[in-house]
Amino acid sequence: MPAAASGKGTAQPARTGKAGGRGRKPSAARAEQTASPAAASVPAAPPAAGQTPGQARGRRGRPKAPVTPVRLTMLGGMNEIGKNITLFEYGDDAFLIDCGMAFPDEEMLGVDIVLPDFTYVEKNRDRIKGIVLTHGHEDHIGGLPYLLGRVNLPLYGTRLTLALVESKLREHGLSGKVKLNVVEPGDTVRFGKVSVEFINVNHSIPDAVALGIHTPIGNVVHTGDFKIDTTPILGKMINLARFGELGNEGVLALMADSTNAERPGYTPSERVVGESFANLFRKAENKRIIIATFSSNIHRIQQIIDAAVRDHRKVAVSGRSMLNVVGIATELGYLTVPDGVIIDIDTINRYPKDKIILITTGSQGEPMSALTRMAFSDHRKVEVGPEDYIIISATPIPGNEKMVGRVVDELMKRGCEVVYERMYDVHVSGHACQGELKIIHGLTRPKFFIPVHGEQKHLQKHAALARSMGMDAKNVLIGDIGKVVEITPDKMEVVGSVQAGRVLVDGLGVGDVGSIVLRDRKHLAEDGLIVVVAAIDPEAGEIVSGPDIVSRGFVYVREAEKLIDDAKAIARDVLESCCREHAYDWTTMKGKVRDELSHMLFQKTKRSPMILPIILDV
């Protein structure tokens, strides 16, 4: 890590001090709050008889000035899972909350990752004073290298979060070019009249924080991704006391994680997985153990290492992202690894199989992940078989079920014993269920509520939960990407929209793949391609060569000679007709060839391949 992110105190110029301790003096952030939401909504005294409002004088003195609203522009993370990014504004003071990415769905053929549209951020770059990060998951930091390459903004985050960001910046040639400010839970960073307090929460990655945003018109609480874990693997339990203190001060608006809003009850502690690992390792007996999990789930990796030490096994790591995260977490002290426990994957064949645990990526069945390559005998260093006990320690993300199932099937075909999904409690979520969400609502008692981080079904469920706890329906708002929400002590409303959406990354191309390209890729994937090539001499008014037909992904030419001959005849008839009429507009000629061929091919095959006419002028 660079010096800017390597130690405490690097963000001191922006900090106003610690917050959240008992018996402390009021911080500058709270001293700046000139009115609570309740106080700000009290109407001014009416004018006396014969006076105009401008002449009226009372205890308040001057008439009440217009209230500057809090503006929230949702640029991602609403009605979707991933690419979380929100622009927070109060007057001329603005900052971003997170900047994530999403993974492509099955319709996005060839796309590597999905980014938010940064157009509105670029237009307002002069007002935006920084980016505040809640934690180090890809859906919250994955878009940073692409944004920071266009708009250089200082980052504020916890130590592990910024270490993961620094690794990404190094890959994109931005290392040392971005100011990284390390903060800790309890620290406060000021952006003009607004200050942001970092509050410790529990999640499936260490160093996760919620945000207490203090403005002159009231507090806004953003939970980030969280759950309530009373027995966390690393660090302290979520700071529920601070949420309660903010509730007592008065919370103007709450923005809360909705991922598990459909699930009743409480999310189990991460320690449940550790207990399951201990039981499963005993069942594995004399087999090699391979565990696939999210690379960012450092708590789980720690429990695997602890179990390996108890069973006198060595641990190897496979997968680029897993190697990167384990290296960073060990260097910073977030992983405790006794000497000699972790070995290089190249040396695993030197040990008996019952003395090895392999931690790998691929819990979501990703095509290029290490576990998938093992399943299809494509891994250069690991070959799996009957002597392997494989645990997939993750629940498939919606849409990934088929890919995970395919990997499980292939592993079983090779004789592996596979434990997956909800079998034996090998995975717990990092997000709060309904019981925990109710606790946060009860502690903060917000006047307004915006559910965030989820698809429409999650947001709707969370909104219903808020209403069930007595919140007025008109004070609950379900936003959408691109919508601008204004909040004052009196009301919350959508006041407009900005350009927002998604930008697709394919290889080194950012944004050069759009809806039209995706439509063509889908067309090609479903029906294939027909290329028609012909050469015409306009002066002689005749076809010099062709037409020739090339088929790719439509039919096998040698087995469909009659169909190809018919296609050639129709193309020739169309071109000869154009020559007789001296209609040498190439666009028109191509259009006619395409239309006639498309009609004939659909009649005979009920398929509509993409037809690409190429006409040469000789």
C-alpha positions as CSV (number, residue, x, y, z in Angstrom):
1,M,0.0,0.0,0.0
2,P,1.1,3.6,-0.6
3,A,2.0,5.8,2.3
4,A,-1.3,7.5,2.0
5,A,-3.1,4.3,2.9
6,S,-0.6,2.6,5.1
7,G,-1.1,4.0,8.5
8,K,-3.5,5.7,10.8
9,G,-3.9,9.4,10.7
10,T,-3.5,9.9,7.0
11,A,-7.0,11.5,6.7
12,Q,-6.5,14.0,9.6
13,P,-7.0,17.2,7.5
14,A,-10.5,16.0,6.7
15,R,-11.4,14.6,10.1
16,T,-13.3,16.3,12.9
17,G,-12.5,13.6,15.5
18,K,-14.0,10.6,17.0
19,A,-17.7,10.1,17.4
20,G,-19.9,7.7,19.3
21,G,-18.3,7.4,22.7
22,R,-20.2,7.9,26.0
23,G,-19.6,11.1,27.9
24,R,-17.8,12.7,25.0
25,K,-18.0,16.3,24.1
26,P,-20.2,17.2,21.2
27,S,-18.2,16.8,18.0
28,A,-18.0,19.6,15.4
29,A,-20.2,17.5,13.1
30,R,-23.1,17.6,15.7
31,A,-22.4,21.2,16.7
32,E,-23.1,22.2,13.1
33,Q,-26.6,20.7,13.1
34,T,-28.6,23.9,13.6
35,A,-31.9,22.2,13.8
36,S,-33.3,18.7,14.3
37,P,-35.9,17.5,11.8
38,A,-38.6,18.2,14.3
39,A,-37.4,21.7,15.1
40,A,-36.9,22.7,11.5
41,S,-40.5,21.8,10.7
42,V,-42.1,24.2,13.2
43,P,-43.8,27.0,11.4
44,A,-42.9,30.6,12.0
45,A,-45.2,32.8,14.1
46,P,-48.0,34.5,12.1
47,P,-47.8,38.3,11.5
48,A,-49.7,40.7,13.7
49,A,-52.8,42.4,12.4
50,G,-52.0,45.0,9.8
51,Q,-48.5,43.7,9.2
52,T,-47.1,42.1,6.1
53,P,-45.1,38.9,6.5
54,G,-42.0,40.9,5.8
55,Q,-42.8,43.3,8.7
56,A,-43.7,40.6,11.1
57,R,-41.3,40.2,14.1
58,G,-41.5,37.8,17.0
59,R,-39.3,35.7,19.0
60,R,-37.8,34.2,15.9
61,G,-37.0,37.6,14.4
62,R,-36.8,37.2,10.7
63,P,-39.2,35.1,8.6
64,K,-38.1,31.5,8.1
65,A,-35.6,31.2,5.2
66,P,-36.0,28.4,2.5
67,V,-34.5,25.1,3.7
68,T,-31.6,23.7,1.7
69,P,-32.6,20.1,0.9
70,V,-30.5,16.9,1.0
71,R,-30.3,15.5,-2.5
72,L,-29.7,11.9,-3.2
73,T,-29.0,10.8,-6.8
74,M,-29.2,7.0,-7.2
75,L,-26.7,6.1,-9.9
76,G,-26.7,2.4,-9.2
77,G,-27.7,-0.4,-6.8
78,M,-31.5,0.2,-7.0
79,N,-33.7,-2.5,-8.5
80,E,-30.6,-4.6,-9.0
81,I,-27.8,-6.4,-7.1
82,G,-24.5,-4.7,-7.7
83,K,-22.9,-1.5,-9.0
84,N,-23.8,0.5,-5.9
85,I,-23.1,4.2,-6.2
86,T,-25.0,7.2,-4.8
87,L,-24.3,10.9,-5.0
88,F,-25.1,12.8,-1.8
89,E,-25.5,16.5,-2.0
90,Y,-26.3,19.4,0.4
91,G,-26.1,22.7,-1.3
92,D,-22.7,23.0,-3.0
93,D,-21.2,20.1,-0.9
94,A,-21.3,16.7,-2.6
95,F,-19.6,13.3,-2.2
96,L,-20.1,9.8,-3.6
97,I,-21.0,6.7,-1.5
98,D,-19.3,3.6,-3.0
99,C,-18.6,2.9,-6.6
100,G,-19.2,-0.7,-7.5
101,M,-19.6,-3.0,-10.4
102,A,-22.0,-5.9,-11.3
103,F,-21.5,-9.2,-13.1
104,P,-23.1,-9.7,-16.5
105,D,-26.3,-11.7,-16.8
106,E,-26.9,-14.5,-19.4
107,E,-28.2,-12.0,-21.9
108,M,-24.9,-10.0,-22.0
109,L,-23.0,-12.3,-24.3
110,G,-19.2,-11.7,-24.1
111,V,-19.4,-8.9,-21.5
112,D,-16.9,-9.1,-18.7
113,I,-18.3,-6.7,-16.1
114,V,-21.1,-4.0,-15.8
115,L,-20.3,-0.5,-14.6
116,P,-22.6,2.4,-13.6
117,D,-22.9,5.3,-16.1
118,F,-20.5,8.0,-14.8
119,T,-21.8,10.8,-17.0
120,Y,-23.5,12.7,-14.2
121,V,-20.5,12.3,-12.0
122,E,-18.2,13.7,-14.7
123,K,-20.5,16.7,-15.2
124,N,-20.4,17.5,-11.5
125,R,-16.7,16.7,-10.9
126,D,-15.9,20.2,-9.6
127,R,-18.5,19.9,-6.7
128,I,-17.8,16.3,-5.7
129,K,-15.2,16.3,-2.8
130,G,-14.6,12.6,-2.4
131,I,-15.8,9.1,-2.4
132,V,-16.8,7.4,0.9
133,L,-16.5,3.6,0.9
134,T,-18.5,1.3,3.2
135,H,-16.5,-1.9,2.6
136,G,-14.3,-3.8,0.1
137,H,-16.7,-6.0,-1.9
138,E,-16.7,-5.8,-5.7
139,D,-20.2,-4.5,-5.9
140,H,-19.0,-1.5,-3.8
141,I,-15.5,-0.8,-5.0
142,G,-15.2,-2.6,-8.4
143,G,-16.0,0.4,-10.5
144,L,-13.4,2.7,-8.9
145,P,-10.5,2.2,-11.3
146,Y,-12.8,3.1,-14.3
147,L,-14.2,6.2,-12.6
148,L,-10.8,7.4,-11.1
149,G,-9.3,7.1,-14.6
150,R,-11.6,9.9,-15.6
151,V,-12.2,11.9,-12.4
152,N,-9.5,11.9,-9.7
153,L,-11.2,12.1,-6.3
154,P,-9.9,11.3,-2.8
155,L,-11.1,8.1,-1.2
156,Y,-12.1,7.6,2.4
157,G,-12.3,4.0,3.7
158,T,-11.1,1.6,6.3
159,R,-7.7,0.0,6.1
160,L,-8.6,-3.3,4.5
161,T,-11.0,-1.6,2.0
162,L,-8.4,0.8,0.8
163,A,-5.8,-2.0,0.5
164,L,-8.1,-3.9,-1.8
165,V,-8.7,-0.7,-3.8
166,E,-5.0,-0.1,-4.0
167,S,-4.5,-3.5,-5.6
168,K,-7.1,-2.6,-8.2
169,L,-5.6,0.7,-8.9
170,R,-2.2,-0.9,-9.4
171,E,-3.6,-3.2,-12.1
172,H,-5.0,-0.2,-13.9
173,G,-1.9,1.9,-13.7
174,L,-3.3,4.3,-11.2
175,S,-1.2,3.4,-8.1
176,G,0.1,6.5,-6.4
177,K,-2.2,8.8,-8.4
178,V,-5.2,8.7,-6.1
179,K,-5.2,10.0,-2.5
180,L,-6.2,7.2,-0.1
181,N,-7.4,8.4,3.3
182,V,-7.6,5.7,6.0
183,V,-10.4,6.0,8.5
184,E,-11.6,3.9,11.5
185,P,-15.0,3.3,13.0
186,G,-15.7,6.4,15.1
187,D,-13.8,8.8,12.8
188,T,-15.6,11.7,11.1
189,V,-14.7,13.3,7.8
190,R,-16.0,16.7,6.8
191,F,-17.2,17.8,3.3
192,G,-18.1,21.5,3.8
193,K,-21.3,21.8,5.8
194,V,-21.7,18.0,5.8
195,S,-19.7,15.5,8.0
196,V,-19.7,11.7,7.6
197,E,-19.3,9.5,10.6
198,F,-18.1,5.9,10.2
199,I,-19.9,3.3,12.3
200,N,-18.7,-0.3,12.9
201,V,-21.0,-3.0,11.4
202,N,-20.7,-6.7,10.8
203,H,-20.6,-8.1,7.3
204,S,-19.0,-11.0,5.4
205,I,-15.8,-9.0,5.0
206,P,-13.9,-7.2,7.9
207,D,-13.7,-3.4,8.2
208,A,-17.3,-2.8,7.0
209,V,-18.9,0.5,8.2
210,A,-22.2,2.3,8.1
211,L,-22.4,6.0,7.6
212,G,-23.9,8.6,9.9
213,I,-24.2,11.7,7.7
214,H,-24.7,14.9,9.6
215,T,-26.2,17.9,7.9
216,P,-27.6,21.2,9.1
217,I,-31.2,19.9,8.6
218,G,-30.7,16.5,10.3
219,N,-28.9,13.2,10.3
220,V,-29.0,10.7,7.4
221,V,-28.0,7.1,8.2
222,H,-26.7,4.7,5.5
223,T,-26.3,1.2,6.8
224,G,-24.1,-0.1,4.0
225,D,-24.2,-3.9,3.8
226,F,-24.6,-5.3,7.3
227,K,-25.9,-7.9,9.6
228,I,-26.0,-8.2,13.4
229,D,-23.4,-10.8,14.5
230,T,-23.0,-11.0,18.3
231,T,-20.1,-13.4,17.9
232,P,-18.0,-12.1,15.0
233,I,-14.9,-13.9,13.9
234,L,-12.8,-10.7,13.8
235,G,-13.4,-7.3,15.3
236,K,-16.2,-6.0,17.4
237,M,-20.0,-6.5,17.3
238,I,-22.0,-3.9,15.3
239,N,-22.2,-0.6,17.2
240,L,-25.9,-0.7,17.9
241,A,-25.5,1.8,20.7
242,R,-24.4,4.4,18.2
243,F,-27.4,3.8,16.0
244,G,-29.5,4.3,19.1
245,E,-27.7,7.6,19.9
246,L,-28.3,8.9,16.4
247,G,-32.0,7.9,16.8
248,N,-32.2,9.9,20.0
249,E,-30.6,12.9,18.2
250,G,-33.1,12.6,15.4
251,V,-32.7,10.8,12.1
252,L,-34.1,12.6,9.1
253,A,-33.7,9.6,6.8
254,L,-32.6,6.0,6.8
255,M,-31.1,4.2,3.8
256,A,-30.8,0.5,4.7
257,D,-29.6,-2.7,3.1
258,S,-32.5,-4.7,1.6
259,T,-30.8,-7.8,0.3
260,N,-32.4,-10.2,2.8
261,A,-35.6,-8.3,3.4
262,E,-37.6,-11.3,2.2
263,R,-36.2,-13.6,4.9
264,P,-37.8,-13.7,8.4
265,G,-35.8,-14.0,11.5
266,Y,-32.1,-13.4,12.0
267,T,-29.0,-14.2,9.9
268,P,-26.9,-16.8,11.7
269,S,-23.4,-16.0,13.0
270,E,-20.4,-16.8,10.8
271,R,-19.3,-19.1,13.6
272,V,-22.0,-21.6,12.6
273,V,-20.0,-22.2,9.4
274,G,-16.9,-22.9,11.5
275,E,-18.7,-25.5,13.5
276,S,-19.9,-27.1,10.3
277,F,-16.4,-27.2,8.9
278,A,-15.1,-29.1,11.9
279,N,-17.8,-31.7,11.5
280,L,-17.3,-32.0,7.7
281,F,-13.5,-32.3,8.1
282,R,-14.1,-35.3,10.3
283,K,-16.3,-36.9,7.7
284,A,-13.7,-36.3,5.0
285,E,-11.4,-38.7,6.9
286,N,-8.5,-39.6,4.5
287,K,-9.6,-37.5,1.6
288,R,-8.2,-34.2,0.3
289,I,-10.5,-31.3,1.1
290,I,-11.3,-28.6,-1.5
291,I,-13.4,-25.6,-0.4
292,A,-14.8,-23.1,-2.8
293,T,-15.9,-19.8,-1.3
294,F,-15.9,-16.0,-2.1
295,S,-12.3,-14.7,-2.0
296,S,-13.4,-11.7,0.0
297,N,-14.9,-13.8,2.8
298,I,-11.9,-13.5,5.1
299,H,-13.8,-14.6,8.1
300,R,-14.5,-17.9,6.4
301,I,-10.9,-18.3,5.2
302,Q,-9.8,-17.8,8.8
303,Q,-12.1,-20.5,10.0
304,I,-10.8,-22.9,7.3
305,I,-7.2,-22.2,8.4
306,D,-8.1,-22.7,12.1
307,A,-9.7,-26.1,11.2
308,A,-6.7,-27.0,9.2
309,V,-4.4,-26.3,12.1
310,R,-6.5,-28.5,14.4
311,D,-6.5,-31.4,11.9
312,H,-2.8,-31.0,11.1
313,R,-3.4,-30.2,7.5
314,K,-1.6,-27.9,5.1
315,V,-3.5,-25.1,3.2
316,A,-3.0,-24.2,-0.4
317,V,-4.7,-21.4,-2.3
318,S,-5.9,-21.4,-5.9
319,G,-7.5,-18.7,-8.0
320,R,-6.1,-15.2,-8.8
321,S,-8.5,-13.2,-6.6
322,M,-8.2,-15.7,-3.7
323,L,-4.3,-15.4,-3.8
324,N,-4.6,-11.6,-3.9
325,V,-7.0,-11.2,-1.0
326,V,-5.3,-13.8,1.2
327,G,-2.0,-12.1,0.6
328,I,-3.3,-8.6,1.5
329,A,-5.3,-9.9,4.5
330,T,-2.3,-11.8,5.9
331,E,0.0,-8.8,5.4
332,L,-2.4,-6.4,7.2
333,G,-3.1,-8.9,10.1
334,Y,-6.7,-9.7,9.2
335,L,-5.8,-13.3,8.7
336,T,-3.8,-15.1,11.5
337,V,-1.8,-17.9,9.8
338,P,0.7,-20.0,11.8
339,D,4.1,-20.4,10.1
340,G,4.3,-23.3,7.7
341,V,0.5,-23.8,7.4
342,I,0.1,-22.2,3.9
343,I,2.0,-23.9,1.1
344,D,2.5,-23.2,-2.5
345,I,0.0,-25.0,-4.8
346,D,2.9,-26.3,-6.8
347,T,4.0,-28.4,-3.8
348,I,0.7,-30.1,-2.9
349,N,1.7,-33.4,-4.6
350,R,4.6,-33.7,-2.1
351,Y,2.0,-34.3,0.7
352,P,-0.5,-37.1,1.3
353,K,-3.9,-36.1,0.1
354,D,-5.4,-36.4,3.6
355,K,-3.0,-33.7,4.8
356,I,-4.1,-31.0,2.3
357,I,-6.9,-28.4,2.2
358,L,-7.2,-26.4,-0.9
359,I,-9.1,-23.1,-0.8
360,T,-10.3,-22.0,-4.2
361,T,-12.5,-19.6,-6.2
362,G,-15.5,-20.8,-8.2
363,S,-18.3,-21.0,-5.7
364,Q,-20.6,-19.4,-8.3
365,G,-19.7,-21.8,-11.2
366,E,-17.9,-19.0,-13.1
367,P,-16.6,-20.5,-16.4
368,M,-12.9,-19.4,-15.9
369,S,-12.7,-20.0,-12.1
370,A,-10.4,-22.5,-10.6
371,L,-13.1,-25.0,-9.4
372,T,-14.7,-25.0,-12.8
373,R,-11.4,-25.8,-14.5
374,M,-10.9,-28.6,-12.0
375,A,-14.3,-30.0,-12.7
376,F,-13.6,-30.1,-16.5
377,S,-10.0,-31.3,-16.2
378,D,-8.7,-28.0,-17.4
379,H,-6.7,-27.0,-14.3
380,R,-2.9,-27.1,-14.8
381,K,-2.0,-28.0,-11.2
382,V,-5.0,-29.9,-9.7
383,E,-6.7,-33.0,-10.9
384,V,-9.7,-34.1,-8.9
385,G,-11.1,-37.6,-8.4
386,P,-12.6,-40.1,-5.9
387,E,-10.1,-39.0,-3.2
388,D,-11.4,-35.5,-3.0
389,Y,-14.0,-34.1,-0.6
390,I,-15.3,-30.8,-2.1
391,I,-17.3,-28.2,-0.2
392,I,-19.0,-25.3,-2.0
393,S,-19.3,-22.8,0.8
394,A,-21.7,-20.3,-0.8
395,T,-25.3,-20.0,-2.0
396,P,-25.7,-19.4,-5.7
397,I,-26.4,-15.8,-6.6
398,P,-29.8,-15.7,-8.5
399,G,-29.1,-16.6,-12.1
400,N,-26.0,-18.7,-11.3
401,E,-27.9,-21.9,-10.2
402,K,-27.4,-23.7,-13.5
403,M,-23.7,-22.9,-13.7
404,V,-23.2,-24.2,-10.1
405,G,-25.3,-27.3,-10.8
406,R,-23.2,-28.0,-14.0
407,V,-19.9,-27.8,-12.0
408,V,-21.4,-30.1,-9.2
409,D,-22.5,-32.6,-11.8
410,E,-19.0,-32.7,-13.4
411,L,-17.3,-33.1,-10.0
412,M,-19.6,-36.0,-9.1
413,K,-18.9,-37.7,-12.5
414,R,-15.3,-37.7,-11.5
415,G,-16.1,-39.5,-8.3
416,C,-15.8,-36.5,-5.9
417,E,-18.0,-36.2,-2.9
418,V,-19.6,-32.8,-3.0
419,V,-21.2,-30.7,-0.3
420,Y,-23.1,-27.7,-1.7
421,E,-25.7,-25.0,-1.2
422,R,-27.5,-25.3,2.1
423,M,-26.2,-28.8,3.0
424,Y,-24.7,-28.9,6.5
425,D,-24.7,-25.1,7.1
426,V,-21.6,-24.4,4.9
427,H,-22.7,-20.9,4.2
428,V,-24.4,-18.0,6.0
429,S,-25.3,-14.6,4.5
430,G,-23.6,-11.4,5.3
431,H,-26.8,-9.4,5.1
432,A,-29.5,-8.7,7.7
433,C,-32.8,-10.5,7.8
434,Q,-36.1,-9.0,8.8
435,G,-35.5,-9.3,12.6
436,E,-32.2,-7.3,12.3
437,L,-33.7,-4.8,10.0
438,K,-36.5,-4.1,12.5
439,I,-33.8,-3.5,15.2
440,I,-32.1,-0.9,13.1
441,H,-35.4,0.8,12.3
442,G,-36.4,0.7,15.9
443,L,-33.1,2.2,17.1
444,T,-32.9,5.0,14.5
445,R,-36.6,5.9,14.3
446,P,-36.2,7.8,11.0
447,K,-38.8,10.2,9.7
448,F,-38.2,9.1,6.1
449,F,-37.0,5.8,4.7
450,I,-35.4,4.7,1.4
451,P,-34.7,1.0,1.0
452,V,-31.5,0.4,-1.0
453,H,-29.3,-2.4,-2.2
454,G,-31.7,-4.9,-3.8
455,E,-34.0,-5.8,-6.6
456,Q,-37.6,-4.5,-6.7
457,K,-38.9,-7.5,-4.7
458,H,-36.4,-6.8,-1.9
459,L,-37.1,-3.0,-1.9
460,Q,-40.8,-3.6,-1.7
461,K,-40.5,-6.1,1.2
462,H,-38.3,-3.7,3.1
463,A,-40.8,-0.8,2.5
464,A,-43.6,-3.0,3.8
465,L,-41.5,-3.9,6.9
466,A,-41.0,-0.1,7.6
467,R,-44.8,0.5,7.3
468,S,-45.5,-2.5,9.5
469,M,-43.5,-0.7,12.2
470,G,-45.7,2.3,12.1
471,M,-44.0,4.5,9.5
472,D,-46.3,6.6,7.4
473,A,-46.6,5.2,3.8
474,K,-45.9,8.7,2.4
475,N,-42.6,8.8,4.2
476,V,-41.3,5.6,2.5
477,L,-39.9,5.9,-1.0
478,I,-38.7,3.3,-3.4
479,G,-36.2,4.9,-5.7
480,D,-34.8,3.9,-9.1
481,I,-31.6,4.4,-11.0
482,G,-31.2,7.9,-12.2
483,K,-33.9,9.4,-9.9
484,V,-33.1,12.5,-7.8
485,V,-34.6,12.5,-4.4
486,E,-34.9,15.7,-2.3
487,I,-35.4,15.5,1.5
488,T,-36.3,18.4,3.8
489,P,-37.6,18.2,7.3
490,D,-41.2,18.4,5.9
491,K,-41.2,16.1,2.9
492,M,-39.3,13.6,0.7
493,E,-40.0,13.5,-3.1
494,V,-38.5,12.6,-6.5
495,V,-37.7,15.9,-8.2
496,G,-36.1,14.8,-11.4
497,S,-33.8,12.3,-13.1
498,V,-30.3,12.3,-14.6
499,Q,-28.5,10.2,-17.1
500,A,-27.8,6.8,-15.5
501,G,-27.8,3.2,-16.3
502,R,-25.1,0.7,-17.2
503,V,-21.8,0.7,-19.2
504,L,-20.6,-2.7,-20.4
505,V,-16.9,-3.7,-20.3
506,D,-15.7,-6.2,-22.9
507,G,-12.0,-6.8,-22.8
508,L,-10.3,-3.4,-23.0
509,G,-13.4,-1.8,-24.4
510,V,-15.4,0.3,-22.0
511,G,-18.8,1.4,-23.2
512,D,-18.3,0.4,-26.8
513,V,-20.7,-2.6,-26.4
514,G,-24.2,-1.3,-26.2
515,S,-27.8,-2.6,-26.7
516,I,-27.4,-2.8,-30.5
517,V,-24.2,-4.9,-30.2
518,L,-25.8,-7.1,-27.6
519,R,-28.8,-7.6,-29.8
520,D,-26.6,-8.6,-32.7
521,R,-24.6,-11.0,-30.5
522,K,-27.8,-12.6,-29.3
523,H,-29.1,-12.8,-32.9
524,L,-25.9,-14.5,-34.0
525,A,-25.9,-16.9,-31.1
526,E,-29.5,-18.0,-31.7
527,D,-29.7,-18.1,-35.5
528,G,-26.3,-17.8,-37.0
529,L,-25.0,-15.8,-40.0
530,I,-25.4,-15.9,-43.8
531,V,-23.0,-13.9,-45.9
532,V,-23.9,-13.1,-49.5
533,V,-20.9,-12.0,-51.7
534,A,-21.3,-10.7,-55.3
535,A,-19.4,-8.4,-57.7
536,I,-21.2,-6.1,-60.1
537,D,-20.1,-4.1,-63.1
538,P,-22.4,-1.0,-63.1
539,E,-21.3,0.1,-66.6
540,A,-22.0,-3.3,-68.2
541,G,-25.1,-3.7,-66.0
542,E,-24.2,-7.3,-65.1
543,I,-23.1,-9.6,-62.3
544,V,-19.4,-10.3,-62.7
545,S,-19.0,-12.8,-59.9
546,G,-21.3,-14.7,-57.5
547,P,-23.4,-14.5,-55.7
548,D,-21.7,-16.9,-53.2
549,I,-23.2,-17.9,-49.9
550,V,-21.2,-18.4,-46.7
551,S,-23.0,-19.9,-43.7
552,R,-21.7,-19.7,-40.1
553,G,-23.8,-21.1,-37.2
554,F,-26.9,-21.5,-39.5
555,V,-26.7,-24.7,-41.5
556,Y,-23.9,-27.0,-42.5
557,V,-23.5,-26.2,-46.2
558,R,-22.6,-29.7,-47.3
559,E,-25.8,-31.1,-45.8
560,A,-28.0,-28.3,-47.0
561,E,-27.0,-27.9,-50.7
562,K,-30.5,-27.5,-52.0
563,L,-31.2,-24.7,-49.5
564,I,-28.0,-22.9,-50.3
565,D,-28.7,-23.2,-54.1
566,D,-32.1,-21.7,-53.6
567,A,-30.6,-18.8,-51.6
568,K,-28.1,-18.2,-54.4
569,A,-30.9,-18.1,-57.0
570,I,-32.9,-15.6,-55.1
571,A,-29.9,-13.4,-54.5
572,R,-29.1,-13.5,-58.2
573,D,-32.7,-12.7,-59.2
574,V,-32.7,-9.6,-56.9
575,L,-29.3,-8.4,-58.2
576,E,-30.2,-8.9,-61.8
577,S,-33.4,-7.1,-61.3
578,C,-31.5,-4.1,-59.9
579,C,-29.1,-4.2,-62.8
580,R,-31.9,-4.1,-65.4
581,E,-33.5,-1.1,-63.6
582,H,-30.0,0.6,-63.2
583,A,-30.7,0.8,-59.5
584,Y,-27.1,0.9,-58.3
585,D,-27.7,2.3,-54.8
586,W,-25.8,-0.2,-52.8
587,T,-27.8,0.3,-49.6
588,T,-31.1,-0.4,-51.5
589,M,-29.6,-3.4,-53.2
590,K,-28.4,-4.9,-49.9
591,G,-31.7,-4.3,-48.3
592,K,-33.6,-6.1,-51.1
593,V,-31.3,-9.1,-51.0
594,R,-31.6,-9.2,-47.2
595,D,-35.4,-9.0,-47.2
596,E,-35.9,-11.6,-49.9
597,L,-33.5,-14.1,-48.5
598,S,-34.8,-13.6,-45.0
599,H,-38.4,-14.3,-46.1
600,M,-37.3,-17.5,-48.0
601,L,-35.1,-18.9,-45.3
602,F,-37.8,-18.4,-42.6
603,Q,-40.4,-20.1,-44.8
604,K,-38.1,-23.2,-45.2
605,T,-36.4,-23.3,-41.8
606,K,-38.4,-21.2,-39.4
607,R,-35.1,-19.5,-38.5
608,S,-34.0,-16.0,-39.1
609,P,-30.2,-15.8,-39.4
610,M,-28.4,-12.5,-39.6
611,I,-27.9,-11.8,-43.3
612,L,-24.9,-9.8,-44.4
613,P,-24.8,-8.9,-48.1
614,I,-21.4,-7.7,-49.5
615,I,-21.6,-6.2,-53.0
616,L,-18.4,-5.2,-54.8
617,D,-18.2,-2.6,-57.5
618,V,-15.8,-3.6,-60.2
